Amino acid sequence: MIIMKKNILVVDDSALMRRLICDIINSDSTFQATDVCRDGLEAYEKLKVKTYDAVILDVNMPRMDGLELLERLQKDKIRATIIMVSTLTTKDADVTIRAMELGAIDFVTKPCNIIEAKGEEFKGRILRMLKAVVRSDNSKTLLNMTPKIVETQEQVQVKMPKILERTGSTGKNKLVALACSTGGPKALQSVIPYLPVDMNAPMILVQHMPVGFTKSMAERLNEVSKIEVREAKEGDVLKKGCVYIAPGGKHMEIQRKADGKHVVRLNDQPAIGGLRPCANVTYESLRTSSYDEIVCVVLTGMGSDGTGGILSLKQKKKIHVISQDAKSCVVYGMPKAIVEAGVVNEVVPLTEVAHTIIKNVGVQ
């Protein structure tokens, strides 16, 4: 039986980086680096006439950079599965977050030197990402699914009465704890901006990301949302109507204080399964919280992070679990794991996640 290899387009202005990435792709029998381009303009001409299973796209390039290419593809409704390659600079982090708003699935960080570029870690990151996203038919449609950001709180409130009729008792002391990974930054654009400023609960959020990128993501989400969004800091006191994003490179735990308030605790403990932050750590820390109910939300992502923590949390607390459905996930890994664990209360498409959260926690 002949297995058809997946065709990958590599777009980078560095000849050395193009060759290294092509070597990585061709080292796996699943893929082949079919074409290479030196900038976004060359890539645009290719993508107008040819379809690829995935595109590895650099951020900074002459003539047309990665962001401009994504904008052009979206404008012309050209479908493509895009994985960005970004350096760890603050500027590139901002651009990369914007790229994912425009439809890029996720990103891998570019090595600092040639030794790292030839290392197993970089190779593993690229191949794991490719294997996750090429399985999904949803990834190509995302370029044409950028949600319209809510301009006014009134637009959200128009939909609130019907939702709140179904909530039952929402007066309890609740917390929303959300976890996501691959495809998460894009997915969050369809959730966080649609949460009302008077949401009757705080939200803590774990998105697998390197240092620096979570700050850019938090700032961007805060710009386009009515609810307050911030990268969590040590000692932050959780308050209703605020989203706290675990910083890249740190595990986030929630600690109950003697006065009944809950505060953020960050630590540098080793990565768990290659993850720091790890959602399991955050969920497990909530076992000793004083919240009456914790609404656990699991969105798109590779692996099963979050499931173990939620199962542990269920032993001590009342929980309500919301899972993103398979059809709207870029990678149906984390949501699948929690569904298979048998503790999910509601499975909803991405566009219904924000409404489902408010249905369960209410507004103040």
HELIX and SHEET records of a PDB file:
HELIX    1   1 ALA A   15  ASN A   26  1                                  12    
HELIX    2   2 GLY A   40  VAL A   49  1                                  10    
HELIX    3   3 GLY A   66  LYS A   75  1                                  10    
HELIX    4   4 THR A   90  GLU A  101  1                                  12    
HELIX    5   5 ILE A  114  ALA A  117  1                                   4    
HELIX    6   6 GLU A  120  VAL A  133  1                                  14    
HELIX    7   7 ASN A  138  THR A  141  1                                   4    
HELIX    8   8 LEU A  142  ASN A  144  5                                   3    
HELIX    9   9 GLN A  153  GLN A  157  1                                   5    
HELIX   10  10 MET A  160  LEU A  164  1                                   5    
HELIX   11  11 GLY A  184  LEU A  188  1                                   5    
HELIX   12  12 ILE A  192  TYR A  194  5                                   3    
HELIX   13  13 PHE A  213  VAL A  224  1                                  12    
HELIX   14  14 ALA A  279  SER A  285  1                                   7    
HELIX   15  15 LEU A  286  THR A  288  5                                   3    
HELIX   16  16 THR A  307  LYS A  314  1                                   8    
HELIX   17  17 ALA A  326  SER A  328  5                                   3    
HELIX   18  18 MET A  334  GLU A  340  1                                   7    
HELIX   19  19 LEU A  350  GLU A  352  5                                   3    
HELIX   20  20 VAL A  353  VAL A  361  1                                   9    
SHEET    1   A 5 PHE A  31  CYS A  37  0                                        
SHEET    2   A 5 LYS A   6  VAL A  11  1                                        
SHEET    3   A 5 ALA A  54  ASP A  58  1                                        
SHEET    4   A 5 ILE A  82  SER A  86  1                                        
SHEET    5   A 5 ASP A 106  THR A 109  1                                        
SHEET    1   B 7 GLU A 228  GLU A 231  0                                        
SHEET    2   B 7 CYS A 242  ILE A 245  1                                        
SHEET    3   B 7 MET A 203  GLN A 207  1                                        
SHEET    4   B 7 LYS A 174  CYS A 180  1                                        
SHEET    5   B 7 GLU A 293  VAL A 298  1                                        
SHEET    6   B 7 ILE A 319  GLN A 324  1                                        
SHEET    7   B 7 GLU A 346  VAL A 348  1                                        
SHEET    1   C 2 HIS A 251  ARG A 256  0                                        
SHEET    2   C 2 HIS A 262  ASN A 267 -1                                        
END                                                                             
